[in-house]
Amino acid sequence: MRTRILVIDDEESMCEILRFNLAKDGYDVDVSYSAEEALTRDLEIYSLFIVDIMMDRISGLDFAGRIRSMPSVEN
């Protein structure tokens, strides 16, 4: 099973650059263009989150705090 990564950034070009390069190295990569969108996903399937800390409504730091408090997501 390949490592699954979720990239969360409000800049689409950054998401696509990261997706391309990580996929080229053999990772399964999904992207979300906001923390709100990411929170709608099944987060427990991911091994790693790459998060922009400066996003609009929910910052990357707030997102990290929220997922750390979720019992279903391994910390």
Helices and strands as residue ranges (DSSP letters): E 4-8, H 12-24, E 28-32, H 35-39, G 43-45, E 48-51, H 60-68
